[in-house]
Each structure stands twice: as structure tokens, then as C-alpha cells.
């Protein structure tokens, strides 16, 4: 059987500004980017097996992305790993918030409003869905 590999696309206003956020604040790397007229208009960012494409191709889609990211660790260490991720991001000035989608989430909004949801396993917490209900 053939394995699949997915790379979601997040639509952003400015790929260079988004790269700055993903690289410097979220700890991603960027293996490639495509430049048009001297500026990046599409780029890939990666961190620990998670690959995301940032693109400014469709302005009407900016900030409407939502990605669930699961940490690939043993369930008994997942909470500690998420707590460590939260501490790392907050130390870099990233706003991290609690979320809820039937289970507890760690939520990060990028500068354009796209959201990264990291789920806590088998945990419950009082809270609200981290996305607007409009």
C-alpha cells in the first residue's frame, strides 16, 4: 500500500512576515520558498514531521485555516510534552490559549488568524471552542 503525505496550505497576507513568525517564534524551519517579483509568495515550513505551506495566492481565504496537530509521543507523556511546548512558545512571546472541541486544546493563532490546535489526550476541561462561532 502507498503511504500518503499531506501538507495543508495556510493562506496569509504576507509570506515573508508569516515566515518570520513560524521560524522565529514557533521553531519551524523552511526547506523551500518560491519567489515572485523578488518576494516569497509560497513557502513550506516544517517542524518535527509537521509540514505546512504558506501562500498568499487567494486573499479571500486569508486567516480561515485551522489545523489539528498531534504530538507523536506516548499517551502518558503527551500532557507533559504539550506543557513543555506551551512553555517554549510563551517564552518566545507567542500567545497561547486554552481551547475546547469536545476535549482540551492548546491553541495558537498565527498573525493572520489561522489557528493551530494541539489536542490533549483523554482530558476534559471547562472552556469554549477556540474558533469563532459566526
Protein Blocks (a to p, Z undefined) as FASTA:
>chain_A
ZZdddddddddfblmlmmmmmmmmnopacfbdcdeehiafbdcddeehiacdddfkbmml
gopaccdddddddfklmmmmmmmmmmmmmmnopacddddehiacdddddfkopacdddde
hiacddddfbdfZZ
